[in-house]
């Protein structure tokens, strides 16, 4: 199983790559990823905003409705399947078959 720290490092790297691909200078944008651990969830912040939450019991990754509130309709796999998603955009999208990193 991957750790939430591995996910944070991947998210930060892909966010930076996404900025470069869209022609932005990553030095001018806040894309650092921070983790805030809670009792049931780990908040994953990108820059100054909340972006994802990881459920500690199941390692499922969710989008958020508002800070600290998960959006159950926006689930992005688990910590074990982060390689199957493209994290470079505003919201994660599934990669085409065969493009994910080997687990």
VOTI-746409 format. One record per residue: residue in three letters; x negated, z negated, y of N, C-alpha, C in turn. Coordinates in steps of 0.001 Angstrom, whole numbers, plus 524288, in hexadecimal, padded with zeros to 5 digits. Layout:
% residues N
SITE   res     n.x     n.z     n.y    ca.x    ca.z    ca.y     c.x     c.z     c.y
SITE   ALA       X       Z       Y       X       Z       Y       X       Z       Y
...
END
This chain:
% residues 103
SITE   res     n.x     n.z     n.y    ca.x    ca.z    ca.y     c.x     c.z     c.y
SITE   UNK   7FCB6   80000   7FB60   80000   80000   80000   7FC89   80000   804DF
SITE   UNK   7FE0C   80317   80898   7FB53   8031E   80D9C   7FCFE   7FE5F   810C5
SITE   UNK   7F9A5   7FCD6   8145B   7FAFD   7F866   817A9   7FD50   7FA60   81CC5
SITE   UNK   7FFC6   7F6E1   81F8F   801F8   7F852   8249C   7FD98   7F9A2   8287D
SITE   UNK   7F907   7F764   827BF   7F48A   7F8B1   82B10   7F2C7   7FE52   82A1D
SITE   UNK   7F2EE   8001A   82529   7F1BA   80592   823EF   7F5A4   8092F   82695
SITE   UNK   7FAA2   807AE   82662   7FEB7   80AC0   828F2   7FDCF   80B06   82ED1
SITE   UNK   7FC66   806A4   83133   7FB72   80684   836D9   7F6E9   80A1E   83850
SITE   UNK   7F2C0   80A1C   83533   7EE45   80D83   8364C   7EFC3   81343   835C0
SITE   UNK   7F2C6   8148F   831B6   7F495   819EE   830F5   7F81F   81B9C   8356B
SITE   UNK   7FBC6   8183B   836F4   7FF61   81966   83B36   7FC6A   81A6C   84046
SITE   UNK   7F8A5   8172A   84183   7F5A5   817D8   84653   7F291   81CFC   84633
SITE   UNK   7F024   81E36   841D6   7ED20   8230E   84168   7F0A2   827DA   841E2
SITE   UNK   7F52C   827B9   83F5C   7F8AE   82C36   83F9B   7FB41   82CB8   844F1
SITE   UNK   7FC54   8285A   84794   7FE7C   8289F   84CE2   7FA83   82B26   85092
SITE   UNK   7F58E   829A5   85008   7F15C   82BF5   85330   7F0F0   831D0   85211
SITE   UNK   7F0FC   83351   84D17   7F09B   838D4   84B9E   7F542   83BEB   84DB0
SITE   UNK   7F9D4   8398A   84DA9   7FE76   83C24   84FB6   7FE11   83D1D   8558D
SITE   UNK   7FBE4   8396D   8586C   7FB20   83A27   85E0E   7F763   83EAB   85F14
SITE   UNK   7F31B   83ED9   85C2D   7EF47   8430A   85CD1   7F1BC   8484F   85B7A
SITE   UNK   7F4C0   84885   85742   7F735   84D6C   85597   7FB15   84F70   859A3
SITE   UNK   7FD8F   84BE2   85C7D   8014D   84D7A   8608A   7FEAE   84E67   865CF
SITE   UNK   7F97A   84DE7   865FF   7F692   84F1B   86ABE   7F5E7   84A9E   86E86
SITE   UNK   7F6FD   845CF   86CCE   7F663   84142   8702E   7F10B   83EC5   86F55
SITE   UNK   7EF2E   83C18   87341   7EA54   83928   872D5   7EBB4   833B4   870DA
SITE   UNK   7EA1B   8324D   86C08   7EB9A   82D37   869EC   7E970   82899   86D09
SITE   UNK   7E562   82981   87022   7E338   82545   8734C   7E70B   82399   87793
SITE   UNK   7EAB4   82703   878F4   7EE75   825D5   87D1B   7F384   82371   87B0C
SITE   UNK   7F40D   82300   875EF   7F8ED   82118   8739C   7F7EE   81C3E   87060
SITE   UNK   7FBCD   818D8   87057   7FB6C   8140A   86D3F   7FD78   81525   867CD
SITE   UNK   7FA09   8151F   86408   7FB9A   8162D   85EAA   7F954   81238   85AD5
SITE   UNK   7F700   80E19   85CD7   7F4DA   80A0A   8596A   7F95B   80769   85678
SITE   UNK   7F87B   80652   85185   7FC79   803F3   84E32   7FB48   7FE28   84D88
SITE   UNK   7FF41   7FAF8   84E6E   7FECD   7F54B   84DBF   802EA   7F380   849DD
SITE   UNK   801A4   7EF7C   846F6   8053A   7ED33   8432A   806C4   7E7BE   844E8
SITE   UNK   80BC3   7E689   84470   80DB0   7E13C   84585   810BC   7DF7A   840BF
SITE   UNK   80EAE   7DB87   83E25   81117   7D9AD   83951   81569   7D5BE   83A6E
SITE   UNK   819C5   7D69E   837D4   81E24   7D301   83816   81F53   7D0FC   832A5
SITE   UNK   82394   7CE27   83231   824FD   7CBD6   82D29   826A9   7D005   82935
SITE   UNK   82A00   7D3CC   82AE1   82BFF   7D7C9   8274E   829A7   7DD2E   8283B
SITE   UNK   827DD   7DE22   82D01   82606   7E35C   82E6A   820D5   7E30D   8314F
SITE   UNK   81E06   7E767   8312D   81957   7E808   8345E   81A8D   7EC49   83852
SITE   UNK   81A53   7EAF5   83D52   81B39   7EECD   8416F   81654   7F21C   8420E
SITE   UNK   81703   7F73A   8424C   812B4   7FAE5   84308   8137F   7FD5D   84861
SITE   UNK   8103F   7FBC7   84C21   810B1   7FD9F   85184   80CB6   801E5   85283
SITE   UNK   80E5C   80603   85532   80ADE   80A33   856DE   80AB7   80A00   85CCE
SITE   UNK   80614   80929   85EEA   805AE   80862   8648B   80877   8035C   86607
SITE   UNK   80BF6   803BD   869CF   80ED9   7FF28   86B9D   8144D   7FEC6   86946
SITE   UNK   8159C   8022C   86591   81AF4   80272   86384   81B25   80180   85DA7
SITE   UNK   81F81   7FF5C   85BF7   82071   7FEE1   85668   821CC   80433   8542F
SITE   UNK   82024   80546   84F6B   8212D   80A6C   84D27   82348   80A00   8479A
SITE   UNK   820D7   806CA   8446A   8226F   8062B   83EFC   8226E   80063   83D95
SITE   UNK   8251D   7FF23   83946   824FB   7F9E3   83719   82452   7FA68   8313A
SITE   UNK   8210E   7F715   82EFD   82014   7F713   82961   8227C   7F222   8271D
SITE   UNK   825DA   7F2C9   82345   82847   7EE5C   8209F   82444   7EBEE   81CF4
SITE   UNK   82301   7E6F8   81DAC   81ECC   7E48D   81AAB   82015   7E419   814DA
SITE   UNK   824F0   7E33C   81374   82659   7E27C   80DF7   82606   7E787   80ACD
SITE   UNK   82740   7EC02   80D35   82793   7F0F1   80A52   823A3   7F502   80C24
SITE   UNK   8210E   7F436   81076   81D65   7F7D2   81300   82001   7FCD1   814E3
SITE   UNK   82538   7FCC4   81595   827F6   80156   817B8   826FA   801A3   81D98
SITE   UNK   82660   80674   81F8D   8254C   8076D   82513   82A4A   8097B   8279E
SITE   UNK   82BDE   806F9   82BDD   83098   8087B   82EAD   82F4D   809CC   83456
SITE   UNK   8328D   80D11   836A7   83280   80DB0   83C4F   83546   80901   83EA9
SITE   UNK   835A6   808D7   843D4   8382D   8045D   84652   83CB6   8062A   849BD
SITE   UNK   840A0   802C6   84A4C   844F0   803A8   84DF5   84357   80196   8534D
SITE   UNK   84134   7FCFA   8534A   83EF9   7FA8C   857F4   83AA4   7F6FF   855F3
SITE   UNK   83795   7F4DB   85979   83310   7F1EE   857B5   834AE   7ED73   85427
SITE   UNK   83290   7ED6D   84F6B   833A7   7E94A   84BAE   83887   7EA28   84875
SITE   UNK   83B1C   7EEB1   84905   83FE6   7EFD8   84615   83F15   7F4E8   84311
SITE   UNK   83F26   7F497   83DD7   83E38   7F94C   83ABE   842E5   7FCEF   83AEE
SITE   UNK   841E2   801F3   83A0B   845F4   805E8   8399E   84603   807A6   833EF
SITE   UNK   849A2   80583   830DE   849C3   8069F   82B41   84AA1   80C6C   82A20
SITE   UNK   84CC9   80F5B   82DCD   84D9C   814F0   82D16   848B2   81823   82DDC
SITE   UNK   8449A   815C7   82FE3   83FA2   81874   830C2   83B70   815DC   82D6B
SITE   UNK   83B3F   81750   82874   8374C   8152D   824F5   8333A   8195B   823E9
SITE   UNK   82E49   817C7   823FA   829E4   81B55   82361   82697   819E4   81EA6
SITE   UNK   82905   8194A   81A30   8262B   8180A   8156D   82433   81274   81567
SITE   UNK   81FE4   811BB   81294   81D7F   80C91   8120E   817AF   80D00   8134C
SITE   UNK   81509   808A6   8132C   80F66   808C1   81409   80C9D   80BF9   80FD9
SITE   UNK   80EFA   80C8A   80B40   80CA8   80FB3   8071E   80D4A   8158A   80807
SITE   UNK   81108   81721   80B50   81222   81CB6   80C0F   810D4   81EA5   8118D
SITE   UNK   80D9C   81BD8   8147A   80C7D   81D79   819E2   809D0   822C4   81A1D
SITE   UNK   80703   8245A   8160F   80467   82966   815F5   80820   82E02   81599
SITE   UNK   80D0B   82D01   81463   810EF   83120   813EF   813B6   8323A   8191D
SITE   UNK   8121B   82F8D   81D3A   814A2   83008   82257   810B1   831B1   82673
SITE   UNK   81297   8349F   82A50   80F72   8361A   82ED8   810D1   8323E   8332D
SITE   UNK   80D09   82F15   834B8   80DE2   82AED   8388E   80C26   82C89   83E08
SITE   UNK   80AE4   83181   83EEE   80892   8332B   843E0   80C7A   833ED   8484A
SITE   UNK   81171   8346D   84721   81554   8357A   84B28   81808   8309D   84D27
SITE   UNK   81C38   8318B   8500B   81F40   82D33   8522A   8219D   829F7   84DC3
SITE   UNK   82344   82CA7   849A5   8257B   82A10   84514   82306   82C90   8403E
SITE   UNK   82268   8299B   83C1D   81FFE   82BA7   83759   82376   82FC3   834DA
SITE   UNK   820FE   833BF   83290   823D2   837DB   82FCA   8214B   838A4   82A76
SITE   UNK   82466   83A12   8268F   82223   83AF9   82160   81E79   83FB4   82183
SITE   UNK   81A26   83F4F   81EA4   81691   843BD   81E1C   818C2   84779   81A02
SITE   UNK   8174B   84C5F   81A76   818D5   8502E   81681   81643   84EC8   81155
SITE   UNK   8189E   85055   80D13   8167D   84F22   807E9   810E7   85121   80779
SITE   UNK   80D84   84DD7   80569   8081A   84F5E   804A6   80492   84E50   8094D
SITE   UNK   806A8   84C71   80DBC   8037D   84B77   8124F   8020D   845BF   81309
SITE   UNK   80463   8424A   80FFD   80340   83CB6   81086   7FDEE   83B58   80E5A
SITE   UNK   7FBE4   83703   81012   7F6F5   8351E   80DF6   7F7DD   83309   8087F
SITE   UNK   7F407   83392   80516   7F4AF   8314A   7FFDE   7F51B   82B5B   80048
SITE   UNK   7F896   82930   7FD51   7F988   82386   7FD91   7F5A4   820A0   7FA5C
END
